[in-house]
């Protein structure tokens, strides 16, 4: 694993190549519940395979939003 293949914020994330000919990477939490990825000029995240509402301006913001949504069961995305 390369140094840039792992990111730590609220959770630990690993970069994974998507093998569906889309030519892109996704970042997945080590627990497997969360995913963050670039979508055009913004970043989106998923929780348990479901897209969350809204988008973020940076990859880090998408990762943190996903982590916080999972930790806040009163939130709409948890």
N, C-alpha and C positions, 0 to 999 in steps of 0.2 A: 504494500500500500504506500502511495506517495504521500508526502507531507500535506499536500493540498486536497487530499481525498477525504479528510475528516475535519469536521467543524464542531466546536463545542460552544454552546450558548446555554440555554435552559436545559436542553437535551443534547445528546451526542448524535451527530448526523454524519452519514457516509455518502459520498458521491458514487452513483451507480450509472453506468452506461445503459441507455434504453435500447434494446436490441430489436426494435420494430421498424428499422430503416428511417426513423425520424431524425437521426443524427443529433441526438441531444443527451444531456445528462439530467438525472433527477437526484435530489438529495433526500435520503430516507433516514428516519430516526432508527436508532439501533433496536428499539422495541418493535419496530415494524408498523406502528399505527399511523405514522405521519409521513407525508411526502411533500416536498416543495420543488417547484420547477418554474422555469421562465415561460411566459405565455405572451409573445409579442414584446411589447416594451415594459411589461409589468411582470410580477411574480405571483403565483397562486399557490395554494396549499390544499391538501386533502387530509381528512381524518378518517381512518378505517375505510379507505377507498371511495369516500364521498367527497365531492368538491365542496369547499367551503365558500361562503359568499364573499364578495369583494376581492380586491387585489391589493398588493403591496408594491411600493416603489423599489424595494431592494430585496434581495434574496434573504438576507439576515432578518429583515422585518417579517417576511413570510414565515420563516422558521420560528421566530419568537411568537408570532400571532397563533400559529398552530399549537405550539407548546402551551401557551396560556389558555387557549380555548379548551384544551383537554383537561387542564388543571382547574378550570372554572365550570363545574357541572351546571351552574345556572345559566351559562352562556348558550346562545343559539346553536353553536357548532359542536358542542360536547355530546 
